[in-house]
């Protein structure tokens, strides 16, 4: 029993989150719950919830320790298929391992790593081992800095994969309510700020989202496609009046 509690403590230490709450496409809070599954793995509980809001349909995976500490990640239904496939591969790899692969000093070791990337969304999967056992850490890189992550005891990887498969079979792998655009995100740095430009599409039409990020503070505005021509005209007019030169013009005069 003491060993089991110790394993939970070590796993929990690997499962910190720099940001509270969840994030999927910058808009994962709230919405309606469509389905939920609960897994009991060692002394932890894991909740898999299919949710939907105006940004689309997504899955939230929450890890809750016996102490009440909670961590979670979120991902869209389309990316859920890649997550399921990776969990399947990790489950097979774990099954092929011997009883222990840690070194004599008992330091944490990395046994297998994979990356899932779709557009601007990144997820890192690392099968690790420490003196208390093996676990899979899944990290979600948040769009504007930081990351959310959960730590899944290795013996529960196959169970997690099966639960995720059931949800995908029931609700499909399409991110209902969202559409991908062929345009890549852009980012510029201005003094101590970062400014992101993203083109999105929802049931109201296509829009340009401009997000200003300064430290942990961010502000965003959405511009409908119908006003982008006028927006460009106004910005260009201000640039002319302020004497702003293009980078090419600057280099030509230097």
C-alpha positions in Angstrom: 0.0 0.0 0.0 2.8 2.4 0.9 4.5 1.6 -2.4 1.3 2.3 -4.3 0.9 5.7 -2.6 4.5 6.5 -3.4 4.0 5.6 -7.0 1.1 8.0 -7.1 3.3 10.8 -5.6 6.1 10.3 -8.1 3.7 10.1 -11.0 1.9 13.2 -9.8 5.2 15.1 -9.7 5.6 14.4 -13.4 2.1 15.7 -14.1 2.2 19.4 -13.4 0.4 22.0 -15.4 1.5 25.6 -16.0 -2.0 26.7 -16.9 -5.2 25.8 -15.1 -8.2 24.9 -17.2 -8.3 23.4 -20.6 -7.7 24.6 -24.1 -8.6 23.3 -27.4 -8.3 25.8 -30.3 -8.4 28.5 -27.7 -12.0 27.8 -26.9 -12.6 24.7 -24.9 -14.3 26.0 -21.8 -18.0 25.4 -21.3 -20.1 23.6 -23.9 -22.3 20.6 -23.6 -21.3 17.1 -22.4 -22.1 14.4 -24.9 -20.5 11.3 -23.2 -18.2 10.4 -20.4 -16.1 7.4 -19.4 -14.3 6.8 -16.1 -11.2 4.7 -15.6 -9.7 3.6 -12.2 -6.0 3.0 -12.6 -3.9 2.5 -9.5 -4.9 5.2 -7.1 -6.0 7.6 -9.8 -9.2 8.3 -11.7 -9.2 9.3 -15.4 -12.2 10.9 -17.0 -12.7 10.9 -20.8 -15.4 13.4 -21.8 -16.7 14.2 -25.3 -17.7 17.8 -25.3 -19.1 20.3 -27.8 -19.2 24.1 -27.9 -19.4 26.6 -30.6 -15.8 25.9 -31.5 -16.5 22.3 -32.3 -16.4 18.8 -30.8 -13.5 17.7 -28.7 -12.3 15.2 -26.0 -11.1 16.2 -22.6 -9.0 13.7 -20.6 -8.7 14.6 -16.9 -6.4 12.9 -14.3 -7.5 13.1 -10.7 -5.3 11.9 -7.9 -6.5 10.7 -4.5 -5.3 14.0 -3.1 -7.7 15.8 -5.3 -5.0 17.3 -7.6 -6.3 17.5 -11.2 -4.6 17.8 -14.5 -6.1 17.6 -18.0 -5.5 17.7 -21.7 -7.9 18.3 -24.6 -7.8 17.4 -28.3 -10.2 17.4 -31.3 -11.9 14.3 -32.6 -9.7 14.2 -35.7 -6.5 14.3 -33.6 -8.1 11.7 -31.3 -7.5 9.0 -34.0 -3.8 9.7 -33.9 -3.8 9.7 -30.1 -5.6 6.3 -30.2 -3.1 4.8 -32.6 -0.1 6.1 -30.5 -1.7 4.6 -27.3 -2.0 1.3 -29.1 1.7 1.4 -30.2 2.8 2.3 -26.6 0.7 -0.5 -25.1 2.4 -3.0 -27.4 5.8 -1.6 -26.6 5.1 -1.7 -22.8 3.9 -5.3 -23.1 7.3 -6.2 -24.7 9.4 -4.8 -21.9 11.0 -6.7 -19.1 10.2 -6.1 -15.5 12.6 -3.1 -15.1 14.7 -0.9 -17.3 15.8 1.8 -14.8 19.4 2.2 -13.9 21.1 1.4 -10.6 20.7 5.0 -9.3 17.0 4.8 -9.8 16.9 8.0 -11.9 14.0 8.7 -14.2 14.6 7.2 -17.7 12.9 7.7 -21.1 11.9 4.4 -22.8 10.0 5.6 -25.8 8.9 9.0 -27.2 6.6 10.1 -30.0 5.1 13.5 -31.2 1.7 14.2 -32.6 1.4 17.3 -34.6 -1.6 18.7 -36.6 -1.4 22.3 -37.7 -0.4 24.4 -34.7 -1.2 21.7 -32.2 1.6 19.6 -30.6 1.4 16.7 -28.2 4.4 14.8 -26.8 4.1 11.2 -25.5 6.9 9.9 -23.3 7.0 6.5 -21.7 9.3 6.9 -18.7 10.4 4.9 -15.7 11.4 6.0 -12.2 11.9 4.0 -9.0 8.1 3.7 -8.5 7.4 2.3 -12.0 6.6 3.0 -15.6 4.2 5.7 -16.8 3.2 7.5 -19.9 3.3 11.3 -19.8 1.2 13.1 -22.4 1.9 16.8 -22.8 -0.2 19.3 -24.7 1.7 22.3 -25.8 -0.6 25.3 -25.4 -0.7 27.7 -28.2 0.5 30.8 -26.4 3.1 29.2 -24.1 3.2 26.6 -21.4 1.7 23.2 -21.5 -0.9 20.9 -19.9 0.0 17.3 -19.1 -1.2 14.1 -17.5 0.7 11.0 -16.2 -0.9 7.6 -17.0 0.4 4.5 -15.2 1.8 2.2 -17.9 -0.5 -0.7 -17.0 -3.4 1.5 -17.9 -2.3 2.5 -21.4 -4.3 -0.3 -23.1 -7.4 0.5 -21.0 -7.2 4.2 -22.0 -6.8 3.3 -25.7 -9.9 1.1 -25.5 -12.0 3.8 -23.8 -10.9 6.4 -26.4 -11.7 3.9 -29.2 -15.2 3.4 -27.9 -15.8 7.2 -27.9 -14.4 7.7 -31.4 -16.5 4.8 -32.7 -19.6 6.4 -31.3 -19.0 10.0 -32.2 -16.7 9.8 -35.2 -13.4 11.5 -35.9 -14.6 14.7 -37.4 -14.3 18.0 -35.5 -18.0 18.9 -36.0 -18.4 22.7 -36.2 -14.9 23.5 -37.3 -13.1 23.6 -40.6 -9.4 23.7 -41.3 -8.1 26.4 -43.6 -5.1 26.0 -45.9 -3.4 29.1 -44.5 -0.6 28.8 -41.9 -0.6 30.8 -38.7 1.8 33.8 -38.7 3.5 35.4 -35.8 5.5 38.7 -35.3 7.4 40.0 -32.3 7.0 43.6 -31.3 9.1 44.7 -28.3 8.0 42.4 -25.5 4.9 41.1 -27.2 4.0 38.4 -29.7 1.2 38.9 -32.2 -0.4 35.9 -33.9 -2.5 35.9 -37.0 -4.8 33.0 -37.7 -7.5 32.4 -40.3 -10.5 30.4 -39.0 -13.9 29.3 -40.2 -17.1 28.6 -38.4 -20.8 28.6 -39.1 -20.7 32.4 -39.4 -18.0 32.5 -42.1 -14.3 33.0 -42.4 -12.4 35.4 -40.1 -9.0 36.6 -39.2 -8.1 36.3 -35.5 -5.3 38.6 -34.3 -4.0 37.7 -30.8 -1.7 39.9 -28.7 0.4 37.9 -26.1 2.4 39.5 -23.4 3.6 37.2 -20.7 0.6 35.3 -19.5 -1.9 37.9 -20.7 -3.5 37.7 -24.1 -6.1 39.7 -26.0 -7.7 38.7 -29.2 -10.0 40.3 -31.9 -11.8 38.6 -34.8 -12.2 40.4 -38.1 -14.8 39.0 -40.5 -13.5 38.4 -44.0 -15.9 41.0 -45.3 -14.0 43.8 -43.5 -10.4 42.7 -44.3 -10.1 44.8 -47.4 -11.1 48.0 -45.5 -8.8 46.9 -42.6 -5.9 46.6 -45.0 -6.7 50.0 -46.5 -6.7 51.7 -43.1 -3.5 50.0 -41.9 -1.8 50.9 -45.2 -2.9 54.5 -44.9 -1.5 54.8 -41.4 1.8 53.2 -42.5 2.1 55.8 -45.2 1.4 58.7 -42.9 3.8 57.4 -40.3 6.5 56.9 -42.8 6.7 53.1 -42.2 8.9 51.3 -44.7 8.8 47.7 -45.8 11.8 45.5 -44.8 12.9 45.4 -48.5 12.8 49.2 -48.7 14.9 49.5 -45.5 17.6 47.1 -46.8 17.7 48.9 -50.1 18.4 52.3 -48.5 21.0 51.0 -46.0 
